[in-house]
Amino acid sequence: MKRVLADVRAFGAQYLRSRIGAFFALVFPIILILLFGAIFSGSGSTTVTIHVQDLDDSAISHQFIDVLRNTTVLNVESIPADSVIGEYIRANSISTALVIPSDFSENITRYRLGDPSARVNVTLFGDPTQSSYGIALAAVGGAATRYSFGIVGAAPVVGMVPETIVSSSLKYIDFFLPGVVGLTILTTPLFGMTSVCAEYRTRKYFKFLATTTLTKGEWLVSKIIFYSLLMLASLALMFVVSIVVWGASVVLTPTAILFIVAGTFEFTSLGMILGLYVKDTETAAAVANAIGFPMMFLAGSFFPLESMPPFLQSVARVLPLTYVNEGLRATMVFGNESTALTYLLITAVAGLAFFLIPARALSWKSK
């Protein structure tokens, strides 16, 4: 028994000296608990932003909007009455929008005056594959019922008509695929380059490179080219599998290709930074995981940002992966090229800023 306990102590000490083992056994579960606890428990109730176009613009329609606000789960923002709803949704990449028709107050007044046939429907536009749409659907339906009972005095006066905001030919995989692509762009270059740079430095490979004609810039650029080609190949495989297995119909746009290259450039450069400033390969892996995993869950790869508490949405807006995910969805799902190009510019600028740090810090004499 003593020998068993001695071996337990020796193996335990060896295991805990491994930063990777300690990270996944002790730190990573805590990170997941904190992240998902913050996302789904919420110190308050989950709120969904809903954009409302009030074509009636009357005291009665304003009362209905107040009922929407009082649901506590809807954050109401206005859409100009002179906007074409479809074009406005595409231009602003809106996930949920409600239209109050121009005859809203007229029909409510008719019912109050004794016309039992008077009815009016509000139209809810949304993406049915997003959880935020389900929340909005239930909240607007409840608000319509509450308004009918409380303001008008009968339940069926105000109804709701759901409308999808994208082509009906799109499937769930078409909406899910951009997040998977963004996730792959994050994980492969970030984890790979962090490990490579740390290994080259700790094993003195950089000193060997000093004996060659290869320059620092050439070495860095070669890694970016390699990971870009790898990500393009991965993207091709994902599209083939999505089409063959799930019947995906999403179109790969030129802007999406540019996002692959810009995102790979960004996260390869970030991996270089981490790999050049950590002590060893085990520390590099732990640091990459500590940075990469929270970004996976907070940047909208698996679920919409609107489903998270407001303070986490603010955090998500400073994460580089958020702009890759949202930009890919803007160009591949919504066809919103102006928003996609804006996010592409943000990604490229962030990538350049990340690249300049290892470009200046890397030395063939690195210890």
N, C-alpha and C positions, 0 to 999 in steps of 0.2 A: 504493500500500500504506500509506503514511503517513496518507493521508486516511481509509482504512478503519480503521486502528488508532486514529486520533483520534476517529472516530465511535464506535468500540467503547467507548473510555474515557468519552466524553461520555454515551452512552446508559446505560452501566453505572452511572455516578455518579448519573444521574437516576433510574434504576430503584431503586437501593439507597437513595436518599433517600426513596422511597415505603415507608413502614413496612408497608403491606399486602403489597407485593411481596416485601420482605425477609422478612416473617413466613412467607409461604407457601413461599418458596424455601429458606429456611435454618432457621427455627425450627420450623415445623409438622412437617416430616419427622422431626426429632429427637424431638419430643413423641410422635409415633406410635410410633417405635422404642422409646422408653422405656416407653410405656404397654403396648403389646402384648408387649414383651419381659418386662415385669414380670408381666403377666397370664398369659401362656401358657408362658414358659420356667420361671419360678418358681425361686427359689433353693432350693426344695424341691419335693416332689411335690404335685400338686393333691389337696386333700382335699375330701370331700363329707360334709356332715352328714347322718346317718341317725338317725331317731328309732325306738327299738326298744321294743316292748311285749312283755314276757316274761310270758306267761300261765302258764307252767310254774313259773318261779321255783325252780329246783332247781339242784343242783351241776352237773348235766349241761348244762342250758341256759346256765348261767353260763360253762361251758367254751366253748360255741359263741360266746357274746358276746365272750369273750376272743380267739377266733380272728378275729372281725370286726375287733376293735381292732388286731390284729397285721397286718392287711392294709396298714397305713400310709396308706391312701387314704380310710378311713372314720373320721369323727369321731362316735362313738356317744353319743347322748343318750337318756335313759329316758323312756318314757311310762307313766303310772300304770296298773296292771293293771285297775283298776276303771273306766277310761275307755272310752267307746264310740269305737272307732277312727275311724269316719267323722266323727263330731261333733268329735272332738279335732283331726283333720286340718283340717277347715274352720275351727274356732275359732282355730287357731294358724297357718293358712296354710302348712302343712308341705308341702314338695315331695317328700319321700321318707320313707317309714315302713316298718318291718318288724315283722311279728307272728310271735312264736314261740308255737305252739299249746300248750294245756294238757296234751296227751298226748305232748309231745316226749320227755321222759325215759322215759316208759312204753314207747314204741316202740323207743327206742334200747336199753333194757334187754332187751326181748323179742328184739331181733336178736342181742344179745350172748349170750343164753341159747339161741340156736340156731333161732329162728323166722325163716326166710329171707323170709317174706312181710311182715315188719314194715317199714313205710316211714313217713316223716313229712315233711310239707312246711311250709316257712316261707312266709309271704305277703309279697311286696314291693309296697307301694302307692307309686305315683309318677306323675309327669306325663311321658309318653313324648316330649313335644316338647322337653323340657329336656335339655341335654347332661349335667347332673348325674345324671339318672335312668339314662342309659346307663352312666355310671361306676359307679353304685351297683349296677346290674344285674349288671355283670361282676364286681364285687368280691364281692357276696354269693354269686353262683354259684361263684366260685373258693373262697370260704370254706367253702361247703357241701361242695364236693368235697374240700378239704383236711381238713375235719373228719371226713368219712366215711373217708378213707384213714388219717389219723393217729390218730384217737380210736377209731373203730369197727372199722376194718380192711377196709372195702369202700366202693366209690365210690357206689352208688346209694341208700344208706340215707336220706340227707337230701336232699330236693329243694326246689325253689323255684317258687312260683306267682306270676307278675306280675299285678297288678291296677291299673287306672287309678284315680286319685283324683278324677277329674271325670267328668262325663257323657260317654258315648261319642259323643254327637252333636256335640261340640265338635271343631273342626279346628285345624290348626296356626295358621291365620290368626287364630283366636279368641284364641290365646295371644300371638301376635306383635303384634296390633293395639294393646293398651294401651301397649306400649313405643314404638310409632310415634307414638301420640297424645302421650305424654309428651315425646318428642323434639321434636315440632312446637311444643308449648307452650313449650319451652325456647328454641328457635332463633329463631322469628319475633319474639316480643316483645323478647327480650334483644338480638339484633342490631339490630332495627329501632329500639328506643328509644335504644340507645347512640349510633347514628348520628344520630338526630333531635336529641337533646339537644346533642350536640357541634356539629352544624351550626347549630342555633339560637343557640348561644353564640358560636361563632366568626364567624358572619355578622351578629351584632348583632340577630337577630330578636327576642330577648327585649326589647330596648329599644323595638322597634316595638310589642310587645304592651303596653308600659307606657302607650301612648297610647290603649289601648282600656279598656273596662270589665271585661274578662276578668281574673279573679283567678288567682293562682298555683294555688290548690287546684282551681279549675275546669279549668284547663289540664291539670293532672296527671290528674284524674279522667276527663276527656274521652279522654285517651290510653288509659287502662285500659279504658274502655267500648269504645272502637274495637277494641282488640286482643282483648277478650273476645268481641265479636261476630264478629270475623274468625276466631278459633279455633273458635267454635261452628259457623260455616259450614264451616271446614276439616274439623271432626269429622264433620259431616253428609256431606260428600263422601267422606271415607274410609270411612264405614260403607256408603254406597251402593255404592261400588266393591267393597268387600270382599264384600258380599252378592251383587251381580250377577255379578262375575267369579269369585270364589272360593267362593261359597256359604257365607259366614260365618253363624253362628247365634248369636253372642254378643249379649246383650241390653244396651242402653244404660240404665243405672240412674240414678235421680235423684242418687245420690251421685257418680256419674261426671261428671254435669253440673256439680255443685258443685266437683269437682276441676278441671274446665276453667277455671272462673271464678277459683278460688283460685290455681291454678298460673299463670294468666295475670297475675293481680294481683302475684304474687310475682316473676316474671321481668321483667315490665314495670318494676316498681319497681327491680329490680337493674340493668336497663338504664339507667334514669334516673340511678342513682348513678354508673355508669361514664361516662356521657355528660357529666355535670356536672363531673367531676374530671380529664378528660383534656385535652390541649392542643389537638387538632384532630381532624377526622373520620377521618383515616388512622390516627392513634394509637387512636382509639375502636374502629375495626374490628379492629385487631390485638389490643387488650386483650379485646374481646368474644370473639374467636376463641380466645385463650389460655385464657379461663375456660370458654367453652362447649364446645369440642371435647373436652377431657379429661372433662368431666362427661357427655358423650354416651356415652363408652365405659366409664366407671367406675360409672355409676348404674344399670346393669342394663337398658338399653334394648334391647340386642341379645342378651345372654346372661345367665344367672342369676348372682347374686353368689356363689353357692356354688362356682362354677368358678374364682374368683380366689383368689390366696394370701390368708392371713388378714390380713396387714397392709394389703392393698388393700381387703379387706372393711371394715376399720375406717375407712379413708379414705372409702369409699362411704357409710358411715352418717352422715357429717356433710355430705354433699352434698344440697342441697334437691331435686334431681331424683329422687333415690332414693325419697323418700317419695311423690312424685307417681306414679312408675312402680309402686311396690309397692302403693300405695293403689288405683290403677286396676285392677291385677290382682286385688287382694283383693275388690273389689266386682263386677268384670265376669266374672272367671273362677271364683273360689272361693265367691262369695256370702257372704264374710265381712265383714259390715257393721260389726262392732265394731272390727276392725282398720282397716278403711278410714276410719272416722270418726276414729280416733286419728290416722292419718296426715294426714287432712284438717285436723284442728286444728293439727298441727305446721306444715303448709303455710300455713295462714291466719295463724298467729302470726308465722312467718318473713316472710311477705309484708308484714304490718303493720310489722314492724321495719325492713324494707328501705324501705318507703314513707315512714316518718318522716324518714329521712335527706335525701332530695331535697326533701321538703316544707319542711324547715327551711333547706336550703342554697340552694334556687332563689331567684333574685332577678331582677326585670326589668332590673336594672342590671348583670347579669352581663357580664363583659368577654370 
